[in-house]
Amino acid sequence: MIANPLYVRDDFKNDGRIELVGKPAGLEQYLLIAVEVALDENGRYNVVSFYPVSDQKVEARRDKGHLKRLRLL
């Protein structure tokens, strides 16, 4: 899901983090993954949290323009 999320948004409440939202295979609901956008000492980005999100919450955030559809080239 990290390589191909459905939606992405800037986490304005937590500086330097973004949120990725998608529906991984085998799960019936959306999953939100918060990622810190700063390389650690090993040259990697860190997942700081992840949790399920309801369809209603995803729709509300999308309708408000908080979630942006991500299209990879």
N, C-alpha and C positions, 0 to 999 in steps of 0.2 A: 504494500500500500504506500510506502514511503516513495517508491520509485514512480508510482502512477496514481496519485490521489485524484479524487473527483473535484475537490475544492481546496482552496488555500486562503488564508487570511493573515494579516499582521495582527499579532497579539499586542494591542496598544497598552494594555494594563501591565505587561511584562516586557520591558525594553529588551530588544535583541532576540525575541522569540517569534516564531511563526507557528500557525496551526494548520495541519493537514487533515482533511476529512475524506473518508471513503468507506466503501463497504467491502471488506476483505472476503475472499471466498470462504464459505462455511459459516459466516455470521449473517444473521437476519437484520441487524441494525447497523447504523453508521458507527464508525470508530473515529475519535478525534485523537490526533497525536501532536503534542506540543514539542517543538524542536528548538533548541538554542542555536542561533545562527552565529556562532563564534567557534573557531577551531580550538580544540583542547591541545594539551602538550603533545599528544600523539597524532595530531593532524586530522581529528575526527570531529563531527558534530554530535551532540548528545540529545537523546530523547529525554525530556524532563518529566513528562507524564503522558499517559494515554488512558482513555476511558470511553465507554459507549455513550452515544448521544442519540436522543430520540429523533424520529423522522420530523416531528413537529418543530423541534428546536433547529434542525438543519434548514427546514423550509422557511422558518421565521428569519433566521440569519441571512439566508439567500435573498429573501424578499426585501430585506432592509439594505441589501448591498454589502453586507459584511463578509460574506463568502463569495469568492470569485471562482468561476469555473476555470480549471487549469487544462490547457491543451498543450501537450508536449509535441515538439516538431520532430 
